[in-house]
Amino acid sequence: MYKVAIDFQVKQYSHFEGIDVKLIDKQINIKMFQKYTANLATLKNYYLLDYANSDPTGFFDTPNIKTMFRIIDKTPKKAFALFDAMFVQNFSLNIIKIYQNPEIFADIVRVYFSQDLSNRFIFGYITFPAIYGYFSMEEFTASASKFLCNYFKTCEDSEFATILLKSFMKGVTLFFDHFLCSLGHNMSEYNELKDLQDKHFFDITNKSIKEAIPTVSQHHISALEAYVKAFPKLAITFFVENMLYRPYKTAASACPYFHNQKRSNSYLKYLDRLKNQQYNDDVLEFLNSFVYCESPKLDQLSFGKLNWHGAIPLIISDVDVKLFYEICTFYPNNIIYWPKAIPTFRKSFSPVIFDVYPCFPYIEFESFGEVMFGPAPSPYNFEDVEEYNRTYAAIIKRSKDSHVMLSESIKEMGFPDNVEAYLLNELLKNHKESYFRFLTAITKEQYFREFMNYCDASYTLLLQAVHHKSLSVFKNILLQGKSISDCIIDAICYKAGLRDNISPEMYWELILAVMDSYRLKVSKRGYQIVDKFKLVLYNYVPKNFNVSGNKRLADCIASKVDALSESHWTFGKMLRQVIAFEKQLHAILGDKFEDLWTNAFCYALMSTHRQLIVFPVFLFCHSFILSNDIIATQIPDNISNSWHNFCAGMWSIICTNDEFLQLATNHAAIRKMFTYPE
């Protein structure tokens, strides 16, 4: 009786025999660890760039942006390579203690900075987020929130409290990414209006906040509430400055969501009026939408959900290590211990990896296995027989050696029914273990994909910050004296100090920043060429794109491909929008891309209804920038592919006109299409 029932289940779950579930789980753990560590590096750079602008007076000897750029993308060193093993061990143990006792740590920090103000900026902008893992996981965020709430209760230093909360709220990268995306989309709904009034900007902002608030954790809300309660007069200024104005100003020049330059400037002026407290009721409404919105809050990913085993890396700097040591040794307490030997510290912001081993509790996830895969295997509880167990182990070895399924090997041996039932039941136990391991692996994979969205948002904000901050580094740059592409390469290598180990995305952002900094404008001759190009394009489209025969596609292109709808951008912004234009059109065409690209491209270009200065911009970039082998191999593959597609579309038009064919290879004539700063 048992044999038939067990045999049925073995066949039902036979698919678990052919997969190594342990290996799958291990691979997911490895890629999660790698992505987590890479995201820490991203966030570290994100916070460093903000710190470089935190001290405009230079009173606290804050490093400038160029110095910080040299640290970006530096490979972190292991702590054991820089510090004594005993110190590393004690540092890691003490970090764990502050996670467990955030209220006590708040008291320690309060006492230290009441005596020594010199390191407030470093701690607030750099050390605090670093020791809490840049608030990238729920356990870090929860402990940091408790630290802040306790600190704000008795804090008299409002400036330092503001810095701490600012750093904490910078960690809501998903919110900023969603908010800016929603803001751009909601602004586009008013495209039929030439000018937007403040009432429009209020509605757009409030709607965007409500749409993005599900990406904020309750821990962030609690910390903000505690700050508002402690410093009610500062709440309006803090919220506008750090949750609206600064994120938007950083993104406006480097974000494809905001096509209309005039509207972007108008919105910044509206935010300026909010900062100057002209519309306090508006800001209070925004605060209420942020704090008291009934939308569900972010269920942040946690180490407990991942059942994380082993070390958790922290990426900090020598400066952070020294400051943490000084803070903890300044104030006698019963939770933190250091060895008597004082280590040698370096004054460096270069990254260091410390491994910590906190005991974060495991959180059981809600199983959806029975819904997707049916009930789990149900082996019987047979009395353990040692002889049968040895037989089972021998069959496992034989099955592996002969590459035969274990269930088949058992049946081939011709055991009595009771023995065969026992052996198959052992196999069923393995299937049950694999079943639950498989569910765990699937859940972890889902968590990994959600975490990827968070990492992408963090990296996007870093690139925007790099672009915004590098404008001052490349200020007044002159692309003269040698080839333009060589000038760009030299600017990135020497002015920004970035030579090696630059990610392709970072390199592309710096190219755009150089071009934005270089005040290149289309000349009178350039606009004459634009007018001729428009005539050629308008002659080309009717012959090659049947609008009436492709009405749905034409309507879709006209309404959705709007990346080149403006003509008054800086040069870098125009080049960014060229890539955005290609991506918009590519997404619409889908699997019809190869058949329809050139003709649809020309129609989309014509549908912009703007002066087509994209033509001289294309010729300039094609001739002097993206044709350079070094630049072409450094930029991201997806950017390169989009550029090649855009080139194919442009050349399909150029090839229909002899004058343009000659112009496209005449570098001197292309240069005359622009005016250059002196």
N, C-alpha and C positions, 0 to 999 in steps of 0.2 A: 504493500500500500504506500509506504513512504517512498519507495524507489520511483514509482510512477509520478507522484507529485513533485518530487525533487527533480527528476529528469525533465519534467515540463518547465520548471523554473530555470533550470540550467540552459535549456534551449532559448527560453524567453529573454534571458540576459546574456546570451552568448557573445554579443558584441563587445562586452567588457574584456573578453579573452584576448582580443586583438590590439588593444591599446594600452600604452603605459601611462596610466593616469598620474602616477607619481612624477613622471618626467614632465607631463603637461603642467602640473602644479608648480614644479621647480622652475620651468621656463617662464611662467607668469610671474613668479616671485622675483626672478632675476631682472626681467624687463621693468617690473614695478620699482625695484631698487634703483636701477639705472636712471629711470625717468625721474624718480623722486630726487635723486642726487643732482641731476642736471637742472631740475626746477629750482633747487636751493641755490645753485650758482646763478641762475637767471634772477632770482629775487635778490640775491646779494648785490648784484650789479645795479638792479633797479633802485635799491635803497642807497647805494653808494653815490649814484648820480644825484639823488635828491639831497644827500648830505653835502655835496660839493657846492650847492647853492644856498645852504642853510645859514651861512654867516657872511652876508654881504659886506660887513664892516671889516672883516679879517681879524676881529678881536681875539677869536679863539684859535687862530692859526689853522683854519680849515683848509685842506688841500683844494686846489682848483680843479676844474673839470678835466683839463688836459692830464693832470696827474692821475685822476681817477680813471680816465680812459686807458691808461697804460696797465691798469690792474684788471680791466674787463677781459674776460675769456682766459685769464691766467689759470693754469692747472693747479688746484689746491695741493699743498703738501700735507703729508700725514703728520699728526701731532708728535709722534714718537721720533720723527726726524729732527724736531726742533726743541723738544723739551724732555726733561728727565722722566723716566717711566713712572716713578712714584708721583710726580706732579701731575702727569697726564691722568693717572688713575684717580687721584683725589679731585682733580678738576671735574672729571666725569661724574663722580659720586656726588659732588656738591651741586652740580647742575640738576641732577635728579632730585635732590632735596628741595631745591627751590620750586620744582614742578609740584612737589607734594605739599609744600608749605608756602604758597604764594603770598598769603597775608603777612607772614613773618618776613619774607623777602621785601615786601613793600615797606615795612618798618625800617629794615636795614638801609634801604635806598633813601628813605626820607631823612634819616639821621645823617647819612654820609653827605648828601648834597645840601643839607642845611649848613654844613661846615666848609664844603669845597664846591664852588660853582664852576670851576674851570672845565670840568669834563661833562657838563650837562648835555651839550650838543652831541658829543660822541656817544654817550650812553643812550640818549633819546632817539637819535637817528640811526645808529649803527648797532650798538651792543645789545640793547633791549630786543629789537627784532631778531638779531642773530641767535641769541641764547634760547629764544622761543621758536626756533626753526622757521622764522619769518611767517609764523601763524599759518603754516601750510597744511597742518593736520588738526583735527578736532581737539586732541588732547593738549596741544600747544596753545590753541586759541582759548580753550576753557581756562587753563591755568593763568595765561596772560590777562584774561578778562577779570579774573578774581584779584590778581595783583593790582590792576588799575582801579577797580571799584574800591578796594581797601585804601589805596593810596589817595584817591580823590576825597575820601571822607574827612581827612584831617590836613589836607595839603593847603599850604598858604602860598606856594610858588605857582601861580597860575601859568606863567610862561613855560615852565618845565612840564607841568601837567598837559599843556596844549601840545607840546612836542611829543610826549609819550602817546597821547591819543591819536595824533596825526600819524605817527608811525604804525600804530595798531590798525587804523582805518585804511591805510595804504594797502593793507593785506587783503582787502576785499576786491581783488583784481577781477573776479568774475562780475561783480557789480559794475565796476567802471566800464568793462568791456560791453556788457549788456546795455548799460545806461547810454553810452555814446552811440551804440548801434541804434537803439530805440530813438534817441534824440535826432539822429540823422534821418531816420525813416519818418518820424513824426513831422519834422520840418519839411520834408519833401511833399507832404500832403497839402501844404500851403503854396505849392509852386505857382498856382494861378494868381497869387497876390504878389504884386511888385515889391511892396514893403510890408514887413510885419511889425505890429505894434507890441507894446509891452504885455498887453493882455494875451496876445497870441503866444508870446514866449513863456508866459506863466503857464498856460494850458499845456504847451508842449513839454515843458520841464516837469510839471507835476505828473503828467501821464507817463513820461519816461521813467521817473523815479518809481512809480507804482509797478510798471512793467518789469523793472530790474530788481525790485526788492526781494523776490524769492531767492536771489543769489547771495543774500546776506545772512550770516548765522545769528542766532539769538545772543550769542556771546558778544558780538560786536554791538548789537542793540543795547545790551545791558551796560556795556562800558560807556557808550554815548549818553545813555540816560543818567548814569552816575556823574558824568562830567557836566551835563546840563544842570543837574541838581546842585553841584558844587559851585559852578561858575555860570549862573544864568545869564549874566550880562555879556558873556563871551560866546554864548551858544550860536547866535545868529552869524557872527563873523566867522567862527570856526566852520560852520556847515557850508556857508557860501564859498569860503576860500578853499577848503580842502576837499569838499565833496562835489563841487560844481565848477568853480572858476579855474583852479589849477589843472584839473584833469582835462577840461575842455580846451584850455589854452595850449596845453601840450599836444593834444590830439589834432587840433584844428589844422595845423600845417602838415601833418603826417598821416592823416586818416582819410580814406576814400569816401567816408560817409558824408562829408561836408563839401559839396560841389560848389556852392554859391559863396564866393569870397565876400561879397557885400553883405550877405545875410550873416555870415560868420562874424564879421566885424560888428554888425548890429547886435548880435547876441552877446558878444563880449562886453559891449557897452551896457547892455541890460544887466549883466552879472556885476559889472562895476557899480551900477546904481544900487544893486542889492548889497554889495560890500559896504557901500557908504550909508547903508541903512535908510534908504529912501522908501523901500517897500518892505518893512518888517513883517507885515501881515502875510505877504507872499512867502517869505522865508519860514515863518512859523507854520504855514500850510505845508511847505516842503518837509519840514522837520516832522510834522505829524504823519505825513504820508510815509516817511522813512521809518519812524519809530513805532507807530501804532497801526500801520497797515495790516489788515486781516489776512493778507496772503500768507501762505505757509513759508516758513523761513528755511534757509539752506540746512540740509542735513549733511554737514561737512564730513568728508571721508576721514576715517580714523585708523590708527594702527590696530586698534582692537578689532575692527571689522575685517581687516586684512589678515588677522591672526599672525601679525608680523613676528618673526623669530629672529633673534640675533641683534646685532648692533644697529642703532639708528644714528646716521651721520649728522653732525652739525658742521656747517661751514661758517667759520668765524675768522677773525684776524688776530694778529699779535696784539694789536691795540685793545681789542675786546678782552682777550685773555688777561692782559695786565690790569685793565680797569675792573674786571670782575673780581680779580684777586684782591685789589686794593679796597674795593667796597666791602667785601666779605671779611677782610682782616681788620678793617677799621672799627667795626662794631662787634663787640664780644657777644656771642650767642651760643646756644646749645645744639644747633643743628649742623653747623658747617665746621669742618676741620681741615687744616692745611699742615703739611710737614714744616718743620722749623727752617729747613734750608730754603732760602729765598732764590727763586730762579732768575735767570737773566732774560730780560724782555727786550724785544726790538720794537722800535716805533715804526710799524709797517701795517698797511692795510691789505697786504697780500693774503690770500685765503689759506686757511688751515682747516683740516678735517679732524675733528674729535669724534670718537665713537662713544655713544652713551647707551646704557642698558636699563632704561626705566621699565618698571613693571606695570605697564598699562593693561588694564583688564580686557580680557577677550570678550567681544560682543557677538552673540549668536545672531546670524542674519536670518531673516524670514525665508524659509524654504519654499521654492516654487517648483520643486522637483516632481512631485506627484502630478501637478497640472500638466507639465511638459513631457515627462518621461514615464508616467505611471507610478504605481507604488514601488517601494524599495523591495529587494529580494527578502524572503522570509525563511532563512534556514532553520532547521529543527535543532532542538537541544539534545543531541545524543550524548550518552556517557562517553567520556574521553577514553580512547583505547590506544595505548602507546604503540602497539604493533602496527595498527592501521595508519597511525601518524607517520611512522617510518616508511611505510609503503607509499604513502601519499608524497612524501619528500622525494623518494626515489623516482616516482612517476613524473614529478615536476622536472627533475634533471633530465630524464629520458626524453620528455616531450620537447624540452628546449634544444637538446642535442639533435633530435630528428626533425625539428621544425614542424611538429604536429600539434594540433590543438589539444589541450589538456583533457578536455571532455572525451575526445576521440580515443586518446591513449588509455584512459580509464576503462572505456567500454571494450577496447580491443583485448584487454588482459583476461577477460572471461572470469571475473570474480563472481563469487556467490552474490545473490541479490542483496543480502544484508551488508556485505563488505562494499559492494559497488555503491549502495545507497549512502554509506558512511563517507566514502571518498568523494562522491558527487556533492554531498552536503558540505564538505570542506571547501570544495570549489565554489559552492554557492555563498559561503561565508566571505570568500575573496571577492566575489561579485558584489556583495553588499558593501564591503569596504570601498571598492572601486566606485560604486554608485554614489556614495556620499562624498568621496574625494572629487568625483567628477562634478557634482553639484557645487562643491566649494570652488573648484577651478573656474566654472562658468560664472559664478558670482564674483570672484576676484577679477575675471576678465571684464565683467560689466563695470566694476569699480574702477578698473584701469582706464577704461574708455571715458568714464566720467572725469577721472583725474586728468586725462589728456586734454579735455576741454579747459580745465582750470590752468594747466600748464601753457596751453596755447594763448589763453587770455593774458597770463603773466608775461609771456614772451612778446606778445603784441604791445603791451604797455611799455616794456623795456625798449623796444625798437622806437616807439614814439618818443620816449624820454631821450634816447640817444640822439635822435634827429633834432629834437627841440634844443637840447643842451649843446650839441655840436655846432649850431648856428653861430654861437659866439666864438668858437674855436676857429671856424673858417671865415670869420668876418673880414671883409675887405680883401678877400683872396683875389689874385689876378691870374687868369689862365692865359699867360703870355710868356714869351721867351722860349718856349719849346712846344711840342705837340700838346693839345688840350688834354688828351687822355693821360699823358705823362704827368701833367700838372695835377690832375685829379688823384692819380696814384701817389704822387709825392705828398699831396696835402693829407691824405689818409695816413701815410707812413710816418711823416715827420711832424706835421702840425698837430694831428690827433695822437701821434705816438703809437699807432696800431699797425704792426708789421706782420706778426705771425699769429697763427691760431685764431684768426677772425672767422666767425661763422659766415657763410654766404649771405644770410639774411642781414647780418650786421654790416657787411661790406656794401650791400646794395643800399641800405639806409644811409650810409655815409656818402655814397655817390650822390644820392638825391639831396643830401644836406649841403654838399659842396655846390651843387648846381643852384640850390635855393639861395645860398650865400652870395653867389656870383650874380650880380645884377645885370643879367643878359636880357635884352629887349629886342623885339622885332623892329627892323628899320622900315623906313618908307619904301625902300626897294622890296623888302620882305613882304609888305602888305600888297604891293603890286603883284607879286608872285602868287599870293594867297587868292587874289581876285581871279587870276588866270586859272588857278587850280580848281576854284569853285566852278568855273564854266566847263572845264574838262570833266569834272565829276558829274555835274548835272547833265552833261551830254552822254556820259557813259552809262549811268544808271537806267534810264528808260530802255536802252538797247539790250541790257543784260539782266534786268530784274523786273519780272512781270508782277507789278504790285497787285493788280486785280486778281491775278491767278494765285497769288500767295498772300491773300488779304489777312488771314489770321496771323501769319508769321510777320507780315509787315506791321500790323498793329502792335504786335508784341514787341518788336524791335523798337518802334517809335516811342512806346510808352516806358520800356524798361531799360533800354541801353542809353543811359544819360550821363555816363562818366565824363564825357567831353562836352558837356553842355555849357561850360564856362570858357572864357577866353582871356581872363585877366589874372591868371595864376602866375606864381613864380615858376621858374623853369623846372625845378625839381618836382614841384606839384604836378606840372603838366606831364612830365615823364611818368609819374606815378599813375596818373589818370589814363594814360595810354595803355598801361598794363591792365588797369581796372576795366577799361572799355573792351579789351580783348576777352577778358574773363566773363564779363556780362554777356557778350554776344555768343561766346563759346557755350555757355550754360544754356542759352535759349536753343541753339541749333542741336545740341546733344549728338545723337548718332548720325545726324545729317550733316555734320560739320564738314567732312571732306567734300561732299557734293555741292554744298551751297556756300562755302566760306567766302570766296572772293566777291561774289555778287551780293550776298547778304552784308558783307563788310562795307561795300561801297554805299549800299542803301542806308545802313546804320550811320555812316559818316555824314551822308547828306541830311539825315533826319535830325542832326544836332541843331540845325537852324542857327548856327553861330558862325562868326568869322573863323574860317578853318585854319587858324595859325598852327594847327597840329602838323601841317605839311612842312613848313620850315623847321619846326622842332624835330620832326622825323628825320629830315635831311641832315640836320646838325648832329643828332645822336647817332645816326647810322654812319656818318662820315668820320666823326671825331671822337666818339666815346665807346659805343658798344661794338665797334669793329676791332678794338684793341684786344689782342689775344689774352693778356693778363686779366683785363676786366671781364672778358667773355667767359673765362674759366673760373672766375671767382664768384660770380653772381649765382643765385639759386637756380636750379634746373627749371622750376615752374615759371620763373621770371623770364629765363632764356627762351623757353618754349612759347610763352605769350608774345615775346618780342618778335620771334621768327614768324609767328602767325600774322602779327600786325604788319611786318615787313612784306609778307606775301600779298596781303590786301593792298598795301600802298603801291607795290610794284605793278600790280594788275592795272592800276590807273596810270601810273607813270609811263608804262610801256605803250600806251595809246597815243602819246604825244612826243614828237621828236625833240621839241624844245626842253621838255622835262627830262628826257633821257640824257641829253647833253648836260643839263644843269646838275643832275644827280651825281655826276662824276667830276664836276668842276668845283674843287674845294674853295678856290678863291671866290667864285660866284656865291657859294653858300655862305661864306663868311660875311659877304656884303649884305646878306639878308638880316643882319643883326647889328645892333649898336652895343658897344662894349664900355664898361666903366673904366675910368682912367686911374 
